[in-house]
Amino acid sequence: LKVDVSYGGNFYAIIEQQENYRDLEQLSVDEIRFLSPIVRQEVNAIQEFLHPGDPLINGVSHVMWTGKPRSPTANSRNAVFYGERGIDRSPCGTGTSARMAQLASRGELGAGDSFVHESIIGSLFTGRVKQQASIGKQQGIVPTIEGWAQVTGKNEIIIDTRDPYAHGFLLS
């Protein structure tokens, strides 16, 4: 497989249509769950991926399988694999950002352009390239993402001033 790696909040291995991969339609959920960890492991073994502004952000963590959209308003469809077995129900905000950065790097999207991304279950996000950007020597974009969401819960966090770890900790 040929794979592009792009960053949009996480590093993504992006798999587009090619000789050995015709379309997202050819894969079952079980196949996505079986193949994605292998792709991720192999991509990370070939090259180290480091965020130019923060070396703590490193390594491909997500795998995006792309395909032809079902929605007449979408530009592309995807299934985003993450963790050990997860498949995102949405087109994925960081994934849509990474996909737009990938397309912009090839000259397929520019400042002001829109990109409608469809998830494996048909939900849609609309991304826009707000502007071109650079971080260090890396070229990128500033994306905006619009989508539909539902509130599924509320949380109240209380910080105890006596807690020495109230604001977190870092193991090295």
Backbone as CSV, one residue per row, in Angstrom:
resi,resn,N_x,N_y,N_z,CA_x,CA_y,CA_z,C_x,C_y,C_z
1,LEU,0.834,-1.195,0.000,0.000,0.000,0.000,0.871,1.248,0.000
2,LYS,0.420,2.256,-0.712,1.041,3.573,-0.633,0.254,4.369,0.397
3,VAL,0.976,5.035,1.277,0.364,5.750,2.393,0.963,7.147,2.469
4,ASP,0.120,8.159,2.638,0.588,9.504,2.962,0.433,9.689,4.456
5,VAL,1.348,10.429,5.072,1.208,10.785,6.480,0.986,12.285,6.548
6,SER,-0.051,12.671,7.273,-0.411,14.071,7.402,-0.816,14.341,8.845
7,TYR,-0.643,15.594,9.271,-0.950,15.980,10.648,-2.134,16.940,10.671
8,GLY,-3.040,16.723,11.625,-4.175,17.620,11.803,-4.610,17.669,13.255
9,GLY,-3.673,17.442,14.170,-3.976,17.305,15.597,-3.485,15.960,16.090
10,ASN,-3.389,15.017,15.193,-2.754,13.705,15.354,-2.087,13.405,14.017
11,PHE,-1.100,12.514,14.033,-0.520,12.050,12.778,-1.380,10.921,12.227
12,TYR,-1.735,11.033,10.950,-2.594,10.076,10.258,-1.845,9.398,9.127
13,ALA,-1.987,8.091,9.026,-1.619,7.366,7.813,-2.872,7.365,6.948
14,ILE,-2.801,7.995,5.785,-3.964,8.144,4.911,-3.795,7.229,3.702
15,ILE,-4.775,6.373,3.509,-4.736,5.402,2.419,-5.819,5.769,1.412
16,GLU,-5.376,6.122,0.215,-6.289,6.480,-0.865,-6.410,5.322,-1.847
17,GLN,-7.357,5.457,-2.761,-7.573,4.425,-3.776,-6.292,4.204,-4.579
18,GLN,-5.990,2.925,-4.817,-4.786,2.529,-5.544,-4.945,1.088,-5.998
19,GLU,-3.916,0.538,-6.611,-4.012,-0.804,-7.194,-4.473,-1.855,-6.188
20,ASN,-3.933,-1.852,-4.997,-4.267,-2.871,-3.997,-5.383,-2.456,-3.040
21,TYR,-5.945,-1.295,-3.288,-7.040,-0.802,-2.441,-7.974,0.019,-3.326
22,ARG,-9.079,-0.569,-3.704,-9.997,0.085,-4.643,-10.873,1.144,-3.985
23,ASP,-11.400,0.822,-2.797,-12.338,1.754,-2.178,-12.683,1.268,-0.773
24,LEU,-13.163,2.167,0.026,-13.604,1.853,1.383,-14.675,0.766,1.384
25,GLU,-15.478,0.723,0.336,-16.562,-0.261,0.241,-16.063,-1.705,0.293
26,GLN,-14.814,-1.940,-0.093,-14.304,-3.313,-0.153,-13.933,-3.861,1.220
27,LEU,-13.848,-2.991,2.243,-13.414,-3.427,3.566,-14.579,-3.555,4.533
28,SER,-14.591,-4.632,5.291,-15.548,-4.769,6.391,-14.960,-4.081,7.622
29,VAL,-15.781,-3.862,8.610,-15.304,-3.287,9.871,-14.223,-4.178,10.475
30,ASP,-14.422,-5.484,10.438,-13.416,-6.402,10.982,-12.094,-6.288,10.234
31,GLU,-12.148,-6.110,8.919,-10.912,-5.956,8.143,-10.209,-4.647,8.480
32,ILE,-10.975,-3.573,8.668,-10.378,-2.291,9.070,-9.689,-2.454,10.421
33,ARG,-10.352,-3.120,11.344,-9.770,-3.340,12.675,-8.555,-4.261,12.643
34,PHE,-8.502,-5.181,11.707,-7.358,-6.085,11.584,-6.177,-5.397,10.884
35,LEU,-6.447,-4.712,9.773,-5.381,-4.140,8.954,-4.779,-2.859,9.523
36,SER,-5.591,-2.030,10.167,-5.124,-0.712,10.608,-3.956,-0.763,11.583
37,PRO,-3.971,-1.605,12.623,-2.804,-1.651,13.508,-1.532,-2.098,12.780
38,ILE,-1.680,-2.955,11.784,-0.521,-3.398,11.003,0.033,-2.230,10.193
39,VAL,-0.853,-1.488,9.523,-0.432,-0.314,8.754,0.262,0.680,9.672
40,ARG,-0.345,0.972,10.808,0.222,1.945,11.751,1.615,1.510,12.198
41,GLN,1.755,0.253,12.572,3.041,-0.263,13.043,4.102,-0.175,11.938
42,GLU,3.745,-0.563,10.737,4.705,-0.542,9.626,5.118,0.883,9.268
43,VAL,4.167,1.803,9.229,4.477,3.199,8.909,5.403,3.781,9.972
44,ASN,5.113,3.531,11.246,5.966,4.047,12.318,7.349,3.406,12.315
45,ALA,7.465,2.180,11.805,8.770,1.509,11.738,9.639,2.082,10.616
46,ILE,9.011,2.609,9.581,9.746,3.134,8.424,10.352,4.499,8.708
47,GLN,9.607,5.347,9.416,10.048,6.726,9.619,9.524,7.248,10.947
48,GLU,10.284,8.164,11.541,9.842,8.822,12.771,9.079,10.087,12.388
49,PHE,7.945,10.288,13.010,7.131,11.466,12.753,7.087,12.307,14.016
50,LEU,7.618,13.537,13.927,7.676,14.457,15.058,7.016,15.766,14.675
51,HIS,6.208,16.296,15.568,5.636,17.622,15.366,6.779,18.633,15.455
52,PRO,6.884,19.565,14.502,8.009,20.499,14.511,8.010,21.471,15.688
53,GLY,6.870,21.664,16.328,6.802,22.584,17.455,6.783,21.910,18.807
54,ASP,6.589,20.586,18.840,6.494,19.868,20.109,6.878,18.403,19.905
55,PRO,8.111,18.021,20.267,8.553,16.642,20.051,7.788,15.605,20.872
56,LEU,6.995,16.042,21.848,6.159,15.093,22.587,5.000,14.588,21.728
57,ILE,4.704,15.322,20.658,3.686,14.879,19.699,4.429,14.122,18.608
58,ASN,4.287,12.800,18.629,5.069,12.001,17.691,4.369,10.693,17.360
59,GLY,4.697,10.168,16.207,4.197,8.869,15.783,2.801,8.915,15.197
60,VAL,2.591,8.087,14.189,1.261,7.931,13.600,0.381,7.193,14.598
61,SER,-0.757,7.784,14.936,-1.683,7.171,15.898,-2.998,6.743,15.247
62,HIS,-3.331,7.334,14.106,-4.609,7.085,13.446,-4.379,6.616,12.007
63,VAL,-5.286,5.790,11.521,-5.238,5.320,10.135,-6.562,5.690,9.473
64,MET,-6.463,6.380,8.341,-7.654,6.814,7.608,-7.726,6.079,6.268
65,TRP,-8.806,5.345,6.084,-9.107,4.678,4.818,-10.077,5.581,4.068
66,THR,-9.743,5.989,2.856,-10.593,6.914,2.108,-11.355,6.176,1.009
67,GLY,-12.365,6.844,0.488,-13.144,6.251,-0.590,-14.079,7.249,-1.230
68,LYS,-14.813,6.766,-2.209,-15.784,7.600,-2.906,-16.948,7.889,-1.964
69,PRO,-17.419,9.134,-1.934,-18.541,9.462,-1.054,-19.852,8.882,-1.563
70,ARG,-20.753,8.648,-0.637,-22.127,8.281,-0.991,-22.985,9.533,-1.118
71,SER,-22.707,10.523,-0.262,-23.467,11.769,-0.285,-23.086,12.583,-1.522
72,PRO,-24.080,13.128,-2.221,-23.766,13.947,-3.397,-23.081,15.266,-3.041
73,THR,-23.117,15.656,-1.766,-22.483,16.913,-1.366,-21.058,16.723,-0.856
74,ALA,-20.629,15.485,-0.657,-19.303,15.220,-0.075,-18.233,15.094,-1.153
75,ASN,-17.009,15.452,-0.770,-15.852,15.293,-1.651,-15.160,13.950,-1.464
76,SER,-15.234,13.404,-0.253,-14.538,12.155,0.057,-15.222,11.498,1.248
77,ARG,-14.989,10.215,1.397,-15.541,9.432,2.509,-14.379,8.778,3.242
78,ASN,-14.556,8.503,4.542,-13.462,7.873,5.268,-13.954,6.960,6.377
79,ALA,-13.025,6.134,6.820,-13.152,5.401,8.079,-11.863,5.679,8.826
80,VAL,-11.973,6.237,10.026,-10.799,6.563,10.834,-10.676,5.550,11.956
81,PHE,-9.543,4.858,11.965,-9.224,3.876,13.002,-8.307,4.537,14.022
82,TYR,-8.576,4.273,15.316,-7.734,4.814,16.388,-7.689,3.822,17.535
83,GLY,-6.702,3.973,18.397,-6.581,3.097,19.564,-6.361,1.661,19.146
84,GLU,-6.977,0.757,19.885,-6.814,-0.670,19.600,-7.888,-1.218,18.664
85,ARG,-9.118,-0.660,18.752,-10.211,-1.198,17.931,-11.221,-0.140,17.492
86,GLY,-10.944,1.130,17.794,-11.929,2.169,17.556,-12.043,2.603,16.110
87,ILE,-13.274,2.871,15.687,-13.548,3.481,14.388,-14.476,4.660,14.656
88,ASP,-14.030,5.844,14.261,-14.778,7.067,14.549,-16.100,7.077,13.795
89,ARG,-17.165,7.489,14.490,-18.471,7.584,13.829,-18.589,8.871,13.029
90,SER,-17.776,9.850,13.354,-17.793,11.113,12.617,-16.682,11.091,11.565
91,PRO,-16.661,12.088,10.681,-15.548,12.174,9.738,-14.232,12.492,10.451
92,CYS,-14.330,12.872,11.710,-13.177,13.128,12.579,-12.610,14.522,12.310
93,GLY,-12.654,15.375,13.309,-12.159,16.746,13.158,-10.677,16.814,12.868
94,THR,-9.868,16.089,13.658,-8.428,16.102,13.391,-8.128,15.367,12.092
95,GLY,-8.930,14.348,11.787,-8.747,13.624,10.534,-9.094,14.468,9.322
96,THR,-10.171,15.228,9.421,-10.540,16.123,8.324,-9.467,17.186,8.142
97,SER,-8.922,17.687,9.248,-7.828,18.662,9.166,-6.606,18.052,8.486
98,ALA,-6.266,16.821,8.861,-5.116,16.142,8.251,-5.358,15.884,6.766
99,ARG,-6.560,15.475,6.417,-6.886,15.197,5.010,-6.801,16.477,4.191
100,MET,-7.300,17.584,4.742,-7.217,18.858,4.030,-5.765,19.303,3.877
101,ALA,-4.946,19.104,4.914,-3.523,19.456,4.819,-2.842,18.619,3.737
102,GLN,-3.192,17.340,3.674,-2.641,16.459,2.639,-3.007,16.983,1.249
103,LEU,-4.285,17.287,1.048,-4.743,17.760,-0.260,-4.141,19.121,-0.600
104,ALA,-4.004,19.994,0.396,-3.392,21.307,0.171,-1.922,21.157,-0.219
105,SER,-1.235,20.188,0.371,0.186,19.992,0.044,0.373,19.575,-1.412
106,ARG,-0.652,18.996,-2.008,-0.604,18.585,-3.419,-1.200,19.647,-4.348
107,GLY,-1.621,20.768,-3.779,-2.208,21.825,-4.589,-3.666,21.600,-4.938
108,GLU,-4.314,20.633,-4.276,-5.715,20.329,-4.569,-6.688,21.171,-3.750
109,LEU,-6.211,21.812,-2.694,-7.000,22.758,-1.898,-6.133,23.979,-1.626
110,GLY,-6.757,25.148,-1.625,-6.046,26.375,-1.313,-6.843,27.222,-0.343
111,ALA,-6.278,28.351,0.038,-6.943,29.256,0.973,-8.330,29.608,0.448
112,GLY,-9.325,29.460,1.320,-10.709,29.758,0.973,-11.493,28.573,0.447
113,ASP,-10.809,27.486,0.110,-11.501,26.308,-0.427,-12.200,25.516,0.672
114,SER,-13.301,24.876,0.295,-14.064,24.014,1.204,-13.871,22.558,0.821
115,PHE,-14.078,21.690,1.809,-13.938,20.246,1.622,-14.972,19.572,2.512
116,VAL,-15.886,18.813,1.915,-16.920,18.115,2.685,-16.492,16.661,2.836
117,HIS,-16.389,16.233,4.083,-15.876,14.906,4.435,-17.009,14.075,5.026
118,GLU,-17.174,12.870,4.512,-18.234,11.962,4.950,-17.626,10.810,5.743
119,SER,-18.257,10.451,6.848,-17.773,9.330,7.664,-18.298,8.009,7.128
120,ILE,-17.826,6.941,7.715,-18.242,5.592,7.324,-19.744,5.370,7.536
121,ILE,-20.359,6.145,8.452,-21.802,6.006,8.679,-22.613,7.123,8.027
122,GLY,-21.950,8.008,7.278,-22.668,9.026,6.526,-22.733,10.404,7.145
123,SER,-22.184,10.607,8.339,-22.185,11.954,8.915,-21.178,12.824,8.159
124,LEU,-21.424,14.138,8.148,-20.636,15.061,7.330,-19.999,16.158,8.161
125,PHE,-18.771,16.517,7.821,-18.098,17.714,8.320,-17.731,18.555,7.105
126,THR,-17.848,19.866,7.256,-17.374,20.780,6.224,-16.131,21.469,6.748
127,GLY,-15.035,21.265,6.053,-13.782,21.923,6.405,-13.493,23.029,5.413
128,ARG,-12.785,24.044,5.887,-12.345,25.130,5.012,-10.889,25.428,5.314
129,VAL,-10.161,25.749,4.261,-8.777,26.181,4.433,-8.828,27.679,4.688
130,LYS,-8.626,28.058,5.945,-8.664,29.480,6.297,-7.467,30.203,5.687
131,GLN,-6.283,29.577,5.836,-5.070,30.174,5.272,-3.951,29.146,5.255
132,GLN,-2.937,29.440,4.467,-1.713,28.641,4.480,-0.932,29.021,5.736
133,ALA,-0.115,28.101,6.227,0.657,28.364,7.441,1.952,27.567,7.381
134,SER,2.873,27.910,8.264,4.086,27.109,8.399,4.457,27.023,9.866
135,ILE,5.004,25.869,10.226,5.539,25.648,11.569,6.966,25.182,11.353
136,GLY,7.917,26.038,11.706,9.300,25.723,11.385,9.444,25.645,9.875
137,LYS,10.006,24.543,9.402,10.196,24.347,7.959,9.020,23.626,7.305
138,GLN,8.030,23.254,8.092,6.887,22.499,7.571,5.779,23.433,7.100
139,GLN,5.272,23.157,5.913,4.143,23.907,5.381,2.850,23.235,5.815
140,GLY,1.825,24.034,6.034,0.542,23.489,6.454,-0.578,24.463,6.173
141,ILE,-1.677,24.253,6.862,-2.856,25.099,6.714,-3.432,25.398,8.090
142,VAL,-4.260,26.426,8.139,-5.115,26.681,9.298,-6.524,26.294,8.852
143,PRO,-7.056,25.175,9.376,-8.379,24.722,8.949,-9.482,25.222,9.873
144,THR,-10.687,25.248,9.358,-11.880,25.386,10.195,-12.764,24.182,9.873
145,ILE,-13.486,23.709,10.888,-14.335,22.530,10.725,-15.726,22.859,11.253
146,GLU,-16.747,22.508,10.486,-18.134,22.632,10.924,-18.779,21.261,10.868
147,GLY,-19.632,20.994,11.847,-20.342,19.725,11.850,-21.504,19.773,12.813
148,TRP,-22.184,18.678,12.922,-23.346,18.539,13.777,-22.941,17.729,14.996
149,ALA,-23.403,18.143,16.164,-23.060,17.423,17.392,-24.224,17.496,18.368
150,GLN,-24.224,16.593,19.312,-25.219,16.568,20.373,-24.505,16.595,21.718
151,VAL,-25.070,17.317,22.674,-24.544,17.291,24.035,-24.922,15.947,24.640
152,THR,-23.933,15.225,25.132,-24.193,13.898,25.709,-23.920,13.852,27.205
153,GLY,-23.475,14.969,27.757,-23.241,14.981,29.192,-22.666,16.310,29.627
154,LYS,-22.652,16.513,30.921,-22.052,17.703,31.515,-21.169,17.238,32.654
155,ASN,-20.136,17.997,32.931,-19.169,17.607,33.941,-18.740,18.839,34.723
156,GLU,-18.571,18.686,35.991,-18.037,19.756,36.824,-16.743,19.251,37.438
157,ILE,-15.669,19.993,37.213,-14.366,19.619,37.752,-14.038,20.566,38.897
158,ILE,-13.662,19.992,40.000,-13.304,20.774,41.183,-11.809,20.622,41.412
159,ILE,-11.113,21.739,41.601,-9.681,21.706,41.876,-9.471,22.044,43.342
160,ASP,-8.859,21.117,44.041,-8.526,21.309,45.451,-7.151,21.971,45.516
161,THR,-7.086,23.169,46.076,-5.822,23.913,46.131,-4.759,23.201,46.963
162,ARG,-5.162,22.234,47.792,-4.188,21.483,48.596,-3.591,20.303,47.828
163,ASP,-4.143,20.010,46.664,-3.677,18.869,45.867,-2.438,19.272,45.066
164,PRO,-1.274,18.660,45.335,-0.063,19.038,44.601,-0.122,18.643,43.118
165,TYR,-1.052,17.776,42.735,-1.176,17.340,41.343,-2.462,17.865,40.698
166,ALA,-3.001,18.931,41.248,-4.287,19.463,40.793,-4.282,19.818,39.307
167,HIS,-3.162,20.218,38.792,-3.082,20.624,37.389,-2.362,19.586,36.540
168,GLY,-2.279,18.361,37.052,-1.689,17.271,36.288,-0.239,17.023,36.645
169,PHE,0.326,16.041,35.979,1.729,15.689,36.177,2.236,15.039,34.903
170,LEU,3.542,14.969,34.787,4.161,14.388,33.603,5.211,13.389,34.040
171,LEU,5.105,12.173,33.536,6.112,11.150,33.789,7.108,11.169,32.646
172,SER,8.375,11.047,32.978,9.373,11.016,31.896,10.228,9.778,31.990
